[in-house]
Amino acid sequence: MPNNPQIDVNQLNQAKANVTLTQTLLSQAIEKSSSDPTLAQEAIKQATTEIANAQTAVSQVQSALISQKSE
């Protein structure tokens, strides 16, 4: 029987949520870029964190798949 790798859907859903929040934050940054640069900068900072969190979650899923394939 072939060993089908298990994908952690919870982690992928978390990454998807991070990306959705990133989109919202970047939209806020764009809207506030002229009227409130400080708020725009804070939204960009938060978006950067969300992107990093999404990347981490996706990388963990990918690493788990690679290690399952090599077993």
N, C-alpha and C positions, 0 to 999 in steps of 0.2 A: 504494500500500500504506500503510495507516495505521501511524503510529509508536506502537507500544505502549510505554508507559513501563516501565522496568525498576525493580523493587523490590529493594533490597538486603536480602535475606532474612537475611544474616549479622548485619546491624545490628539487625534486628527480633528475631532470636534472642538477641542480646546484651541488648537491652532487656528481653526476657522473663526472662532469667536475673537481671537486676538486680531486677526486680519480685519474682521468687521469693525471692531473697535478702532483699529488704526485708520480705516477709511473715514469713520466719523470724526476722529481727532484731526485728521488732515483737512477735512472739509471745514471744521471750525477754524483751523489755522488760516486757511485761505480766506474765509469770511472776515476774520478779525485782523488780517495782515495790515490793513491801513488804519483801522479805527482803534485797535488795541494790540499793539505789537508784543506787549508783555504776555498777554493771554495767548496770543498766537505762538509765542516761543514756548510757553508751558505745554500747549497742545502738541507741538512738535516733539518736545522732550518725552512726553507720555507715549506718543506714537512710536518713537524710537524703541522704547521699552517693550511695547506690544509686539513690534516686529521681531525683536530679539527673542521674546517668549515663543512666538509662533515658530521661528526657526529652530529653537531648541526642541520643541515638541515634535516637529517633523523629522529632525535629525535623529531623535531617539527612536521613533518608529522605524526609520530607515535602518538604523544600526541593529535593531532587534531583528528585522527581516534578514539582513545580511548574515547575522550570527546564526539564525535558524537554518538558513540555506547551507551553511557550512557544517552543520551537525550531521 
